[in-house]
Amino acid sequence: MLELGLKTLIGYLLGSLMGALLVGAIRGVDIRELGSGNAGGTNALRTQGIWFAAGTVLIDVGKGWLAAGWLPQLEIPGVAMDPLIGRDWLAVSCAAAAVAGHVWPQFHGFRGGKGGATLLGALLALAPVLAAIAIGVWLLTMMLTGFAGLATITAAISIPAAMRLLGLESEALLVFSLAMAALVVFAHRSNIARMRQRTEPRVDRLWLLRPRTPQ
């Protein structure tokens, strides 16, 4: 249990390293004070441009991949590998902690992002085919609606659905995907409210199939 607890804690702290705020520190800006106030890739793109957003997403995806793919195998001095803990359960625990750290970051006053990029990074390590499906669903939803929040919610919900369709039998991964879908929906509750009020902004750069205004 020591290994599980310690690595889960490290996963959370790793997730607390916010890409937007780290890149923002170099630029001298805090994007939580700009745009939607969210410390994620979409707000970074809207307020700071593509290169700022690219750096943000790279860090946020990377920490999810490290939490799920590298951390479970890390040999910590004085902490033995626990034979009673399945490696798959350890991996999803570290991954879930990283996503939670992104949403509620210890190092940034517990004001973080929505978890989508970090979840994607974890999936790239845990199940690349599910990551590819989630990316496809995200892109399709973005092109059709222009709503980044809706795209992230739809992509997260598609993961457990894709597991069922593909016949992937992993209890640990299924529990993880269901929990992360619920967390992503919860983290986007303000977006959902704005969409219901029809005040949610769209990402015009990615809303490729938007209706064209007659000339």
N, C-alpha and C positions, 0 to 999 in steps of 0.2 A: 504493500500500500504506500510505502514511502516513495517508491519510484513514481507511482501514479500521481500522488499528490504534488511532488516536486516538479515533475515535468508538466503537469497541468498548470501549475503556477507560472512556470517559465513561459508556457504557451500564452498565457494571459498577458504577461509582461511584454512578450514579443508583439502580440496584437496591439498593445497600447502604444507602440511606436507608429504614429500617424504619418502617412506619406505626405498628405497635404500640409501638415503643420511643420514637418521637417524641411520640405522644400520651401514652404512659406518663410521659415526662419532665415533661409539664405536670401530670399527676396525682401525680407522685412515686412511681410504682410501676414495677417491672420484671417484666412478666408471664412472663419466662423463669424467674422464681423461684416462679411460681404455677401451679396446675393441671397441665397436661401439660408445661409448660416450653417450649412452642412459641410463637414470636413471630409468631403469625398471627391471622386474624380469628376462628377458632373458639375458640381459647383466650381471646381477648379477650372474646368473648361470654359464655363460661362464667364467667369470673372477674371481669369489670368491667362487664358489661351492654351493652345494645344500642347506646347512643350512642358508647361507647368503641370497640366493634367497628365501627360505621359509619365512624368517622373512620379507623380502621386500614385497612379495606378500600378506602376512597376514595383514600387515599395510595398503597396498594400497587397498585391497579388503575391509578391515574393515572400512576405512574412507568413501568409497562409500556407504556401508550399513548404517553407522551412518547418512550420509547426507540425504539419501532417507527415512530411516525408523525411525530415532529418532528425527532428527532436526525439521521436520515439526510439531511435536507434542510438542516440547519444549515450556514451559511457560517462557517467558522472562519478568522479572519485568518491569512494566511500558509500556509494549507493548501488546495491546489486540489482541486476535485472530480476524482476519478480516473476517466477515461473507460473504463478497463479493468475496473472493478468494476461489475457490474450493480446497479442500485438495489434490486432485490428481495433480492439476496444481502446487501447492506449492511444493509438493514432487518432481516432475520432475524438477522444477526450481532449487531446492537445489541440486539434483543429478547432473544436467547438470553443475552447478557451481563447484561442486567438481571435475568432470572430467576435466573441463577447468583449475581448479587450479592445477591439476596433470600435465597437459601439459605445463602450463605457471605458475609455482609456485612463488608466491610473495616472499617467504622466501629464495629462492635459485636462485636468478638472472633470473627468468623466463625461466630457462633451466630445463625442466622436462622430463617426460616419454611420452608414446604414448597413455595412457588413458585406455587401455584394462582391467587391473585388477580393476581399480576404477569403470569402467562401469559395470563389473561383480558384484561387491559388491552392486551397486545401484539396479541392476536387482534382486539380491537375496531378496532385501526388497520390490521392486515394483511388481515383477512378477516372482516368483521362477521357474515356468515352462519354461519361456523364458531363464532364466539363465541356466537351465539344457540343453536346446537345444543349446545355444551358446557354452557351455562347450563341448558338443558332437561334434559340427561342428569344434571347435578349435582342439580337439584331433585328429579327423579324418584327417583334413588338415595337421596337424603336422606329423602324421604317414605316410601320403602319400608323402609329399614334404620336410619336415624338415625345412621349412621356417616359423619362428615364426611370422614375420610381415604379411605374407600372411594368416596365420592361424587366426590372430587377425582381419584382415580386413574382411575375409570371415565370421567369427563369428559375427562381428558387423552388416554386411549386412544381415545376416540370421535372425536377430531379427525382423525387420519390415516384412520380408517375412513370418516368422513363425506366426506373429500376424494375417496376412491375411489368412493363411492356417487354423489356429485354430479358426478363427472367433472371435478374441478378439476385442471387440468394446470399445476402450478407446481413445478418441481423444488426450488427454494429453500424454498418453503413446506412441501413434503412432508418434506424433510430436517429442517427446523426442527420440525415437528410430531412426527416420530418421535423426534428427540433429546429434545424436551421431555417426551414421554410417558415415556421411559426415565428422565429426571431426576426427574420427579414420583414415579414408582414407587420409585426409589432413596431419595428424600427421605422417603417414607412407610414405609420398611422397619420402623421401630419400631411403627407403627400395624398393619402387616401381622402382625407377631409377636404383638401384643396381641390382634388379632382371632382368630388361631389359638389363642391361650390363653384366649379368651373373657373377657378382662379389659379390652377397649377400651370406654371410656365412650361412650354415645350422646348426641346432642343432642336432648333430649326436646322442646324447643320446635319443632323442625323435623321430628321423626319423627311425621308426621301420620297415617300408616297403620299405626301400631303395634297389635299385638293388644290388645284390651281385656280387662282382668281381670274375670272374672265377679263380679257383686256378691253 
